[in-house]
C-alpha cells in the first residue's frame, strides 16, 4: 500500500471520535479543485510521510490504544490500493473504529471491504449530478459504478455519509435536485464549502466560494431528499 501522508491526531475526520488519518497515494479522478493535489499521482511523494510505511503506522497505532478511538483512511482513492484490505483488517484488529473515504468508482472493491467487516463508517463523495460527472472529474467514469456504490453503502448497515464539495463555478441549482434523487432517504448528506487554499488546477485558487445564502439554498433542497443535511 502506497502511503502519501499520515496525521497522528484529528478531531474532525471521524464524527465524534478522536482519530488518526492515513492518506493513500494515487487517485483515478482529476477533480480540478482537489484539496490534496499532491496525492493524485500514483507515485509516492516521499516528503509527506517522511518515509513512513504501513508497519510503522500500525506500530504507532498500537502504542496509542486508549488515546485514539478511530482511524480514517482517505486519499487519493484508497480502494486503488492492493494492500488496503490487509491494512484495514490490521487496524481493526487493534481495536479501532475504521472510516473509509471513497469516490465510489470501484464498487466491487468497496463491496469486499464491507464484507470483510473491517470498516465501521463510509464517506463517499458525490461529485455532482450524474450527467455532469465526467465534466467535473475530468476522467471517463461508468455511471453505473457510482450508482452501485451508493446502493451498497445505503444497504450496508454501516454508518455513512455522502458529501459534495460545492464549487460555485461547477454547480447549478438543478444539480442538487438530481443529487437528491440519487441518494434519496440517505442518512446524512454533507455540503462541504470549497476553500481555495490548494487545488489541482491553479485556476481554481482564484474562484470565489459560495455565499451563506447560496449554501443554505442548496441545503434546503437536499433536506427534502435526505434524513439529515449539514454544512461543513
N, C-alpha and C positions, 0 to 999 in steps of 0.2 A: 504494500500500500504506500503510495507516494503522499507524504505529509508536507503541506505547504505552510503550515503555521500552527501554533499551539498557544492558547490563552489559559493561564492557570487558574483564573478566577473571574467569574461573571455573575452578576445579579439579574441580567436581562435576557439571557439566551435560552433559558428553560423556565417556563412560567412557574413562579412561586418557589423556585428552588435555587440553591447556590450550586453553580456548576463550573466545570472546565469546558473549554471549547477546542475541538480538533478540526483543523481546516485541511481538507484534502486538496490535492493539486490536480487541476485539469477540469475543463467543462466542455460540453458539446454544444452549448449555446454561445452566442456572441452579442448579448444584450448591450447596446451602446452605453447605457447608464450604469453598468455593473459597478458596484462599490468595492469589489475585490478584484480589480483588473489583473493584479499580479498572480492570481490563482487560475486564470483562464487557460494558459498554456499547460500542456501535459508535462512539460519539462520542469523539473524541480527548481525552485527559485534559490534555494540554498540559504540565503540570509534570513529568511522568515523564521526558520526553526533553529538556526544555529546548528544544523546537522542532526537534530533530534530524530530518532527512529521510533517506531511504534512500541518497541520493547521498553525504551526509556520512559515513554509516556505511561505505559502500564505500570512501570515501577513507581513513578511519581504518584499515580492514582492509588496504588496500594498503600503508599505512605500517608495519603491524605484521607483515607477512610475515616468517617466520623466528622470530618471538617467540610468536605464537599458532599453534596447529595446526588449530583447528576453529572452526566457528560453529554454535550451536544456535538454531533458530528455533522459538519457542514462543508461548504466548498467555495468555489468549484461545484462539481456534482459528485457526491460521494459514491453513488451507485456505479460509476465508471470503474471503481477500484476493485480489482480482482480479489484482493485480500480483505475486503470490507467485512464479510461475514465472520471470519475468524476474529477480527478485531472487535466487532460488536459483541460477540459471544464472550470474549475475554473480559471486556469491560463489564458486561452484565454479571459475569462470574465473580467479579469483585464486589458485587452488591449494589452497584449504582443504577439509578434510573438512566435510561438512554433515550435521547431525542435524535431523530434523523431528519435533516433538511434535504429536500429534493426538488428538482424541477419537473418531475413527473413524466419524463420522456422514456423511462425504462421500466415499464410496469411488470415485466416478468422477473426482473431482479428485485423490484420492490416487493412483489408477492413472496419471494423466497425469504426476504428479510422479515416480513411479517410472520410467515410460518415458522421461522426459527425461534420466535418468542424472545428475541434479544433486543427488541426495542419497545419503548413504552409510549412514545409520543412522536407523531409525524407532523412536520410542517412542509406543505407543498406550495410552491409559488405558482400562482395563476398569472401568467404574464400579461394577458389581455383577452379579449374575446377571440374565439377560435378562428374566425375569418381573418384576423389580423396577426396571428401568431408569427408567421414567417417574416412579416414586415418588422416586428418588434425584436425577435431573437436573431435575425439575420442568418438563419440557417433553415434548411428543409426539416420538416417535422411531420410525423404521422399523427394526425389529429386524433385518430382512434386510440393512440397510446396515451395521450393526455386524458381522454375520457375514461380509459381503463384504469388509470392511476387514481383518478377522482373516485371512481366507484369502489376500487379496492380499499382505499383509505376510509371511506364512509361506512363500508361494511366490515371493517377490521375489528371493531370493538375496542380499539385503542383511542386514547386521547389524541386529538389532532386539531390542526388549524389550516385553513387556506389563507393565502395572503397575496397582496398585489402591491408592488411599488408604483406609486402614482406619479408618473412623469407627465407633466401638464401637456407637453408638445405631442405626446403619443396617444392621448385619450380623448374621447368624446363621451358625452353623457350616455349615449346609447350603448357604449361598450359595457357599462355596468349592469344594464338590464340583461345583456347577453351573458355576462359572467354569472349573474344571479341565477339564470336558468340552468347554467352548468352545475352549480353547486347548491341547488335548491334544498332547503331544510338542513344544511350542514350545521355543525355545532358552533363553529367560530370562524369568522372571516375578519381578516386584519387589513386595514388600509395603511400602508407604510408611506410616510412622506419621503419624497425624493430630496436628498440633501446633496448638493453638488460639490462635495469635497474631493472625491475621486471618481473617475469614470473611464471606461474602456475607450470611449470616443471623446476626445478632449472638447469637442464642440458642446457636449452636454454640461460642461463645467460652467458655461455662461447662461444656462437656461434657468428660467425662474420657476420656483416651486409653486404648488397650488396654494391659494389663499385658504384661510379657515373657512370662508363661506363655500368655496368650491369643494373642499374636503367634506364638509358637513352635508353638502348636497349629495355627494356620492354615497356617504354613509346612510343617508335617509333612503336612498334607492335600495341599497343592499339589505337594510333592515326589513324590507318587505319580502326578502327571499330566505334569509338565514336566521338561525335561532339567536345569534348574538353577533354584533359587529362592533369593532373597536378601531380606534385610530392610534397609531404609534408614530 
